Amino acid sequence: MTGLAQSLTAGELTTKLQAIWPEFIEVVISQPRRNASTSTAESLRKVTGRPVVLKDGRRIQLTLQFEKRQTHENVLPQDAPIRCLSLLQQDFEHLHLFTKQSDIAVRRQRDGSYHWRQSRPTKVGTATELQVAHNRSKKYLIPENEPCAFLTEIGVMNREGQVLAAKQNKFRQINRFLELVNDVLPHLPRDREIQVVDFGSGKSYLTFALHHLLTRIHGRRARIRGVDLKADVIQNCSRIASDLQCEGLSFHHGDIAEFKDASQVDLMVSLHACDTATDAALAQAVHWCTPVILAVPCCQHEVAANLKPDAVLDTLTEHGILKERFAALATDALRVKILEICGYQTQIVEFIDLEHTPKNLLIRAVRRTADIGTISCQELLQSYADFKRLLGIQKPALERYLSDILLKQNAEVSRE
């Protein structure tokens, strides 16, 4: 096989490419011709191709690299040899095909024939099955390489469905959030419109994603309201929602603590609301008896500022960065304990990999269907009080916001 070379006509080349294509791993078409068919402003520099598995089945994804942009084509495997040969004939001099059995180098010659050289394989470790398995393992709720209107509008995808390089982390974050929402769908109503409030919605990447999940993927009726203090952000999000005709999605300018809602709220979302704004959002949800709460805390400064000197904790808190991280974890532990006292079953889960953001913990709380027992509540209250005593703090924000409910729980326990 090594060094096997021959001259082929266009027809012979087509036949040979089709014969070996089932072993395909990668293709690279390069060295643009001077008299290529594309214009100077849109000169095609290079084309690469690899196998992918999409919702509609296996495809060969061709990436066309122009001078200032790139586009993608997802073609059927049986059509890929003809498409690649067409690109070679029109725009390029060289085609390199990598298969499990061999490497193929094709060079266009002046007389219109093609020089074919076959050599030993160099990409055995990246065989088609490995690439296909890699693609199959990433079954995102919003898949890659399929255009999604809201992701295009907010600048995460291009119109061909390709995730922009600078937005890969955001794309993974969006899909991770949707996975977490998917887990709590059984706790949301099926017989009526789902009522959702998103406190501190900001640019609303995840608000639009939530609307997409509930209405487009699951076909549910939903009323989703985003609330934020930034008027210009709310205005822009409202425009996008209108342009995309997102029925049931609206945005409101205002403070979390002042937002009133007379209807039953089924899901409260609060993502990266700063410091005690997270506590205000949690308190609103508890007062509404909201069945499901999803909160990603941010900038937990309150406890850090109020930690009292203590011989047990001094070693942990004498360095600023350690004190900050400990205080953030302690803050969320206190929040979770209060939610449990107020009748919620809680979890803290990883929202997205720590390498992407240090603010990567999500509090997931689901309201219990029955009241917790007196003994259990007493234990929770004692555990909460002991932890506060260890930290040397008095009343954190969430305790102040929920003082009415906590006083009631204390009174009921005392009567027993």
C-alpha positions in Angstrom: 0.0 0.0 0.0 2.8 2.4 0.9 3.5 4.7 -2.0 0.8 3.3 -4.3 0.2 6.0 -6.9 -1.7 6.3 -10.2 -3.3 8.8 -12.5 -7.1 8.8 -12.7 -9.8 10.5 -14.7 -12.7 12.3 -12.9 -14.9 9.3 -13.4 -12.4 6.9 -12.0 -11.7 9.2 -9.1 -15.4 9.3 -8.2 -15.7 5.6 -8.3 -12.6 5.1 -6.0 -13.8 7.7 -3.5 -17.3 6.1 -3.3 -15.7 2.7 -2.7 -13.5 3.7 0.2 -15.9 6.3 1.8 -17.4 3.9 4.3 -14.0 3.9 6.0 -14.0 7.7 6.1 -12.5 9.5 9.2 -11.7 13.0 7.9 -11.2 15.0 4.7 -9.2 18.1 4.0 -9.5 20.0 0.7 -6.8 22.7 0.4 -4.6 24.9 -1.8 -7.1 27.2 -3.5 -6.7 27.5 -7.3 -5.9 31.0 -8.7 -8.9 30.8 -11.1 -11.3 29.4 -8.5 -15.0 30.0 -9.1 -15.5 32.1 -5.9 -14.9 35.9 -6.0 -11.8 37.5 -4.4 -14.0 39.0 -1.6 -15.4 35.6 -0.8 -12.4 33.4 -1.6 -12.7 29.9 -0.2 -9.5 29.0 1.7 -10.1 25.5 2.9 -12.7 22.8 3.4 -12.7 20.1 6.1 -15.1 17.3 6.8 -15.9 14.9 9.6 -18.7 12.4 10.4 -21.4 13.5 12.9 -24.6 12.1 14.2 -27.5 14.5 14.2 -31.2 14.2 15.1 -31.9 13.0 11.5 -29.1 10.5 11.5 -25.5 10.2 10.4 -24.1 13.1 8.2 -20.8 14.3 6.9 -20.3 17.9 8.2 -18.3 20.0 5.8 -16.8 23.2 7.2 -16.1 25.8 4.4 -13.6 28.3 5.5 -13.7 31.7 3.7 -11.3 34.6 4.3 -13.5 36.2 6.9 -16.1 33.7 7.8 -17.0 30.0 7.7 -20.2 28.0 6.9 -21.3 24.4 7.4 -22.9 21.8 5.2 -24.4 18.6 6.6 -24.6 16.2 3.7 -25.6 12.5 3.5 -22.7 10.1 3.6 -23.5 8.8 0.1 -23.5 12.3 -1.3 -20.3 13.5 0.3 -17.8 12.1 -2.3 -19.5 13.9 -5.1 -19.7 17.1 -3.1 -16.0 16.9 -2.2 -15.0 16.1 -5.8 -17.0 19.1 -7.0 -15.2 21.4 -4.6 -11.8 20.0 -5.7 -12.7 20.6 -9.4 -14.0 24.1 -8.9 -11.7 25.7 -6.3 -8.8 23.6 -5.1 -5.7 21.6 -6.1 -5.4 19.1 -3.2 -7.7 16.6 -1.4 -6.5 14.5 1.5 -8.8 11.7 2.7 -8.1 9.9 5.9 -9.6 6.4 6.4 -9.1 3.6 8.8 -7.3 1.6 6.2 -5.2 4.2 4.4 -4.4 7.9 3.8 -5.3 9.2 0.3 -3.7 12.2 -1.3 -5.3 13.5 -4.5 -3.8 16.3 -6.6 -5.3 17.9 -9.6 -3.0 17.9 -12.7 -2.8 20.3 -15.6 -4.4 17.9 -18.1 -7.5 17.6 -16.0 -6.6 14.2 -14.6 -5.9 13.4 -10.9 -2.8 12.0 -9.3 -3.8 9.5 -6.6 -1.4 8.4 -3.9 -2.3 5.9 -1.2 -0.2 5.4 2.0 -0.5 3.9 5.4 -3.2 5.3 7.8 -2.2 8.0 10.2 -5.5 8.5 12.0 -6.2 5.1 13.3 -6.8 6.5 16.8 -9.5 8.8 15.6 -11.6 6.3 13.7 -15.1 7.0 12.6 -16.7 5.0 15.4 -14.9 7.1 18.0 -16.0 10.3 16.4 -19.5 9.2 16.0 -19.6 8.0 19.6 -18.2 11.3 20.7 -21.0 13.2 18.9 -23.6 10.7 20.1 -22.6 11.3 23.8 -23.5 14.9 23.6 -27.3 14.6 23.4 -28.1 18.2 24.3 -31.8 19.2 24.7 -30.9 21.9 22.2 -28.5 20.2 19.8 -25.6 21.6 18.0 -25.7 22.1 14.2 -29.4 22.6 14.2 -30.6 26.2 13.9 -32.4 27.5 16.9 -34.1 30.9 16.5 -33.6 32.3 20.0 -29.9 31.2 20.2 -29.3 32.9 16.8 -31.0 36.1 18.0 -29.0 36.3 21.2 -25.8 35.6 19.5 -24.9 32.1 20.6 -25.4 30.4 17.2 -25.1 31.5 13.6 -28.0 31.0 11.2 -26.6 27.6 10.1 -26.9 26.3 13.6 -23.2 26.4 14.4 -22.3 27.5 18.0 -19.9 30.4 17.9 -16.5 29.7 19.3 -16.8 32.4 22.0 -20.2 31.1 23.1 -19.4 27.4 23.6 -19.4 27.8 27.4 -22.7 29.7 27.3 -24.2 27.0 25.1 -23.2 24.2 27.5 -24.5 26.3 30.4 -27.9 26.7 28.7 -28.2 23.0 28.1 -27.1 22.1 31.6 -29.8 24.4 33.0 -32.4 22.8 30.8 -31.4 19.4 32.1 -32.0 20.6 35.6 -35.4 22.0 34.7 -36.2 18.7 33.0 -35.6 16.8 36.2 -38.3 18.8 38.0 -41.0 18.7 35.3 -42.9 16.0 37.2 -43.5 18.6 39.9 -45.0 21.2 37.5 -48.7 21.1 36.5 -49.9 19.2 33.4 -53.5 20.3 33.4 -53.0 24.1 33.1 -50.6 26.8 32.1 -47.2 26.6 34.0 -46.5 29.9 35.8 -42.9 30.9 36.0 -41.1 33.9 37.5 -37.4 34.6 36.7 -35.9 37.0 39.2 -32.8 38.9 38.0 -33.3 37.7 34.5 -30.6 40.0 33.0 -29.9 39.3 29.3 -32.3 36.4 29.7 -30.3 33.6 27.9 -31.8 31.1 30.3 -35.2 32.7 30.3 -35.5 32.2 26.6 -34.1 28.7 26.9 -36.7 27.9 29.6 -39.5 29.1 27.3 -38.1 27.0 24.4 -37.9 23.9 26.6 -41.5 24.2 28.0 -43.3 25.3 24.8 -41.2 24.0 21.9 -39.7 20.8 23.2 -42.4 19.7 25.6 -45.4 21.5 24.0 -46.6 22.8 27.3 -48.4 26.1 27.9 -46.4 28.5 30.0 -46.4 32.1 31.2 -42.9 33.2 32.0 -42.1 36.6 33.5 -38.5 37.9 33.7 -37.8 40.6 36.3 -34.8 42.8 36.4 -33.6 46.2 37.6 -32.0 47.3 34.3 -34.6 49.0 32.1 -32.5 48.9 28.9 -32.0 45.1 29.3 -35.7 44.6 29.9 -36.5 46.7 26.8 -34.1 44.6 24.6 -35.4 41.3 25.9 -39.0 42.4 25.3 -38.1 43.3 21.7 -36.5 39.9 21.1 -39.5 38.1 22.6 -41.8 40.1 20.3 -39.6 39.4 17.2 -39.5 35.7 17.9 -43.3 35.6 18.8 -42.6 34.0 22.2 -46.1 33.6 23.4 -46.5 33.8 27.2 -43.0 35.3 27.7 -42.8 38.9 29.1 -40.2 41.1 30.9 -40.8 43.5 33.7 -38.6 46.3 35.2 -38.6 46.3 38.9 -37.1 45.2 42.2 -37.4 41.5 43.3 -38.7 42.4 46.8 -41.4 44.6 45.4 -42.7 42.3 42.7 -46.2 41.1 43.5 -48.1 38.3 41.9 -51.6 37.2 42.6 -51.4 34.0 40.7 -50.0 30.7 41.7 -46.3 30.6 40.8 -45.2 27.0 39.9 -41.5 27.6 39.3 -39.2 30.4 40.6 -35.9 30.9 39.0 -33.1 33.1 40.2 -29.8 32.9 38.5 -26.8 35.0 39.7 -28.9 37.5 41.6 -26.2 39.3 43.6 -25.7 38.8 47.3 -29.0 39.2 49.3 -31.0 39.6 46.1 -30.9 35.8 46.0 -32.4 35.8 49.5 -35.2 38.2 48.4 -36.0 35.9 45.5 -36.1 32.8 47.8 -38.3 34.5 50.3 -40.8 35.5 47.7 -41.0 31.9 46.4 -41.5 30.5 50.0 -44.2 33.1 50.7 -45.9 32.1 47.5 -45.6 28.4 48.4 -43.9 27.9 45.1 -43.6 24.1 44.3 -40.1 24.3 42.7 -37.2 26.7 43.2 -34.0 26.9 41.2 -31.4 29.4 42.3 -27.8 30.0 41.4 -26.4 32.3 44.1 -23.8 35.0 43.4 -21.5 37.3 45.3 -22.4 36.0 48.8 -20.9 38.9 50.8 -23.2 39.1 53.8 -21.9 36.3 55.9 -18.2 37.1 55.0 -18.7 40.6 56.4 -20.2 39.3 59.6 -18.0 36.4 60.6 -16.8 36.8 64.2 -13.2 35.9 65.2 -13.2 32.3 66.5 -10.3 30.1 67.3 -11.8 27.2 65.4 -12.3 29.2 62.2 -9.3 31.5 62.3 -7.1 29.1 60.4 -9.7 28.9 57.7 -10.6 32.5 57.5 -7.2 34.3 58.0 -6.6 34.3 54.2 -9.0 36.5 52.1 -9.7 34.0 49.3 -10.3 31.1 51.7 -12.6 33.3 53.9 -14.6 34.4 50.8 -15.1 30.8 49.5 -15.9 29.5 53.0 -18.4 32.3 53.6 -20.1 31.6 50.2 -20.5 27.9 51.0 -21.7 28.7 54.6 -24.3 31.2 53.2 -25.7 28.6 50.8 -25.8 26.0 53.6 -27.8 28.4 55.8 -30.2 29.1 52.9 -30.7 25.4 52.3 -31.4 24.7 56.0 -34.0 27.5 56.1 -35.7 26.2 53.0 -35.9 22.8 54.7 -37.4 24.3 57.8 -40.0 26.0 55.6 -41.0 22.6 54.1 -38.8 22.1 51.1 -36.7 19.1 50.1 -33.4 20.5 48.9 -30.3 19.6 46.8 -27.2 21.6 45.9 -26.0 20.5 42.4 -23.2 21.6 40.1 -24.6 24.0 37.6 -21.7 24.0 35.2 -18.0 22.9 35.4 -15.9 24.9 37.8 -13.4 25.6 35.0 -16.1 27.8 33.3 -17.2 29.8 36.3 -16.6 29.7 40.1 -20.3 30.5 40.6 -21.3 27.0 39.7 -23.7 25.7 42.4 -27.4 25.6 42.0 -29.9 25.2 44.9 -32.8 23.0 43.8 -35.8 23.0 46.2 -39.0 21.1 45.8 -41.9 21.7 48.2 -42.9 18.7 50.2 -46.4 17.4 49.5 -46.9 16.9 53.3 -45.8 18.9 56.4 -42.6 17.7 57.9 -42.9 16.1 61.3 -42.4 18.0 64.6 -39.3 16.1 65.5 -37.7 16.7 62.1 -38.5 20.4 62.3 -37.1 20.6 65.7 -33.8 19.0 64.6 -33.6 21.3 61.6 -34.1 24.4 63.8 -31.5 23.2 66.2 -29.0 22.4 63.5 -29.6 25.9 62.0 -29.1 27.6 65.3 -25.9 25.6 66.1 -24.4 26.5 62.7 -25.1 30.2 63.2 -23.5 30.0 66.6 -20.4 28.5 65.1 -20.2 31.2 62.5 -20.8 33.9 65.1 -23.6 35.6 63.1 -27.1 36.7 64.2 -29.8 36.9 61.5 -28.8 36.4 57.8 -31.0 38.0 55.2 -33.2 35.0 54.4 -34.0 34.5 58.0 -35.1 38.2 58.3 -37.2 38.0 55.1 -38.9 34.8 56.4 -39.1 35.7 60.1 -42.9 35.3 60.1 -42.7 31.7 58.9 -39.7 30.8 61.1 -41.4 32.3 64.2 -44.5 30.2 63.5 -42.3 27.0 63.1 -40.5 27.8 66.4 -43.8 28.4 68.2 -45.3 25.1 67.0 -42.2 23.2 68.1 -42.3 24.9 71.5 -45.9 23.9 72.1 -45.0 20.2 71.7 
